[in-house]
Amino acid sequence: MHSQSGGAITINSTNELRISLPLADRGYTFANKTLTIQQYDPNNTAASYTLYNVRDVIDNDGGVITLARLDGSYDSEVPYAWFKIMFS
């Protein structure tokens, strides 16, 4: 998140990640690969998060992954969530 003043942002809101894949006619087919996405916490390697199959999320959930609510104050320009994308 970014605030124009550079100060902290106070928010109370639902939070979601929206994903989509570009059309195959652009050369991005990922034909025989499973594409997954998973949240992680670099400060807590023991934390466990759901591993999502990106194609299933797009096909079954409209490309939306519901994340934890954002309730409180967040520093501007500081990530509040990290994700890794993997092929298998």
DRENTI-439561 format. One record per residue (C-alpha): residue number from 1; residue in three letters; x, z, y. Coordinates in pm, 1 decimal. Layout:
// residues N
<r i="NUM" aa="ALA" east="X" up="Z" north="Y"/>
...
//
This chain:
// residues 88
<r i="1" aa="MET" east="0.0" up="0.0" north="0.0"/>
<r i="2" aa="HIS" east="106.5" up="-61.0" north="355.1"/>
<r i="3" aa="SER" east="-0.2" up="104.4" north="677.0"/>
<r i="4" aa="GLN" east="78.4" up="-63.9" north="1006.8"/>
<r i="5" aa="SER" east="195.9" up="264.7" north="1152.9"/>
<r i="6" aa="GLY" east="422.8" up="333.6" north="855.8"/>
<r i="7" aa="GLY" east="248.2" up="665.0" north="800.9"/>
<r i="8" aa="ALA" east="79.7" up="785.7" north="484.9"/>
<r i="9" aa="ILE" east="-250.5" up="633.6" north="377.0"/>
<r i="10" aa="THR" east="-538.8" up="859.1" north="278.2"/>
<r i="11" aa="ILE" east="-781.2" up="693.5" north="41.0"/>
<r i="12" aa="ASN" east="-1060.0" up="787.6" north="-197.8"/>
<r i="13" aa="SER" east="-1145.7" up="480.7" north="-398.0"/>
<r i="14" aa="THR" east="-1182.3" up="319.3" north="-735.1"/>
<r i="15" aa="ASN" east="-878.7" up="117.0" north="-836.1"/>
<r i="16" aa="GLU" east="-843.0" up="-190.9" north="-1049.9"/>
<r i="17" aa="LEU" east="-594.4" up="-458.7" north="-1141.3"/>
<r i="18" aa="ARG" east="-729.5" up="-815.5" north="-1142.9"/>
<r i="19" aa="ILE" east="-541.5" up="-1077.2" north="-1340.3"/>
<r i="20" aa="SER" east="-579.2" up="-1445.4" north="-1415.1"/>
<r i="21" aa="LEU" east="-369.5" up="-1719.7" north="-1568.7"/>
<r i="22" aa="PRO" east="-309.1" up="-2051.0" north="-1393.6"/>
<r i="23" aa="LEU" east="-454.7" up="-2359.2" north="-1550.6"/>
<r i="24" aa="ALA" east="-261.7" up="-2527.2" north="-1830.5"/>
<r i="25" aa="ASP" east="-241.4" up="-2847.2" north="-1624.7"/>
<r i="26" aa="ARG" east="16.6" up="-2669.2" north="-1409.9"/>
<r i="27" aa="GLY" east="241.4" up="-2631.6" north="-1712.8"/>
<r i="28" aa="TYR" east="169.8" up="-2263.7" north="-1781.8"/>
<r i="29" aa="THR" east="19.5" up="-2272.5" north="-2129.1"/>
<r i="30" aa="PHE" east="197.1" up="-1980.7" north="-2301.8"/>
<r i="31" aa="ALA" east="43.8" up="-2152.3" north="-2604.8"/>
<r i="32" aa="ASN" east="183.6" up="-1956.0" north="-2897.4"/>
<r i="33" aa="LYS" east="274.2" up="-1634.0" north="-2721.7"/>
<r i="34" aa="THR" east="88.6" up="-1309.0" north="-2680.2"/>
<r i="35" aa="LEU" east="105.1" up="-1190.9" north="-2320.4"/>
<r i="36" aa="THR" east="58.8" up="-817.9" north="-2264.0"/>
<r i="37" aa="ILE" east="63.5" up="-585.1" north="-1966.8"/>
<r i="38" aa="GLN" east="118.1" up="-210.5" north="-1965.3"/>
<r i="39" aa="GLN" east="145.0" up="49.8" north="-1695.6"/>
<r i="40" aa="TYR" east="447.6" up="278.0" north="-1710.6"/>
<r i="41" aa="ASP" east="592.2" up="567.2" north="-1514.4"/>
<r i="42" aa="PRO" east="967.1" up="544.6" north="-1447.0"/>
<r i="43" aa="ASN" east="968.8" up="915.3" north="-1360.1"/>
<r i="44" aa="ASN" east="797.4" up="1022.7" north="-1683.1"/>
<r i="45" aa="THR" east="907.1" up="818.2" north="-1982.2"/>
<r i="46" aa="ALA" east="690.6" up="1033.3" north="-2211.3"/>
<r i="47" aa="ALA" east="371.5" up="917.5" north="-2036.3"/>
<r i="48" aa="SER" east="154.7" up="693.0" north="-2250.3"/>
<r i="49" aa="TYR" east="-56.4" up="403.3" north="-2121.8"/>
<r i="50" aa="THR" east="-277.7" up="142.7" north="-2287.0"/>
<r i="51" aa="LEU" east="-116.5" up="-188.6" north="-2380.4"/>
<r i="52" aa="TYR" east="-352.6" up="-472.8" north="-2281.4"/>
<r i="53" aa="ASN" east="-362.1" up="-824.2" north="-2422.7"/>
<r i="54" aa="VAL" east="-393.0" up="-1031.7" north="-2104.1"/>
<r i="55" aa="ARG" east="-598.4" up="-1310.1" north="-2266.7"/>
<r i="56" aa="ASP" east="-846.7" up="-1055.9" north="-2406.3"/>
<r i="57" aa="VAL" east="-881.4" up="-890.1" north="-2065.2"/>
<r i="58" aa="ILE" east="-951.9" up="-1226.4" north="-1903.8"/>
<r i="59" aa="ASP" east="-1192.5" up="-1343.2" north="-2176.4"/>
<r i="60" aa="ASN" east="-1379.0" up="-1015.8" north="-2231.6"/>
<r i="61" aa="ASP" east="-1349.1" up="-817.7" north="-1908.3"/>
<r i="62" aa="GLY" east="-1339.0" up="-1083.0" north="-1637.5"/>
<r i="63" aa="GLY" east="-968.6" up="-1020.3" north="-1585.6"/>
<r i="64" aa="VAL" east="-1024.9" up="-663.1" north="-1463.8"/>
<r i="65" aa="ILE" east="-836.1" up="-355.9" north="-1583.4"/>
<r i="66" aa="THR" east="-976.2" up="-31.4" north="-1443.7"/>
<r i="67" aa="LEU" east="-699.8" up="200.6" north="-1324.6"/>
<r i="68" aa="ALA" east="-699.6" up="566.9" north="-1225.5"/>
<r i="69" aa="ARG" east="-881.7" up="642.7" north="-901.6"/>
<r i="70" aa="LEU" east="-684.2" up="663.8" north="-581.4"/>
<r i="71" aa="ASP" east="-774.3" up="999.3" north="-431.6"/>
<r i="72" aa="GLY" east="-542.3" up="1155.0" north="-179.2"/>
<r i="73" aa="SER" east="-255.5" up="1059.7" north="45.7"/>
<r i="74" aa="TYR" east="-2.9" up="790.5" north="-45.2"/>
<r i="75" aa="ASP" east="317.6" up="706.2" north="138.7"/>
<r i="76" aa="SER" east="324.8" up="358.9" north="289.8"/>
<r i="77" aa="GLU" east="548.2" up="107.7" north="109.7"/>
<r i="78" aa="VAL" east="595.6" up="335.5" north="-193.3"/>
<r i="79" aa="PRO" east="458.5" up="208.0" north="-525.7"/>
<r i="80" aa="TYR" east="190.3" up="425.4" north="-680.8"/>
<r i="81" aa="ALA" east="188.5" up="238.4" north="-1013.9"/>
<r i="82" aa="TRP" east="434.4" up="29.8" north="-1214.6"/>
<r i="83" aa="PHE" east="357.0" up="-236.4" north="-1475.2"/>
<r i="84" aa="LYS" east="554.5" up="-437.4" north="-1723.2"/>
<r i="85" aa="ILE" east="453.2" up="-777.3" north="-1856.2"/>
<r i="86" aa="MET" east="574.4" up="-877.8" north="-2201.1"/>
<r i="87" aa="PHE" east="563.0" up="-1179.4" north="-2428.8"/>
<r i="88" aa="SER" east="562.4" up="-1151.6" north="-2804.2"/>
//
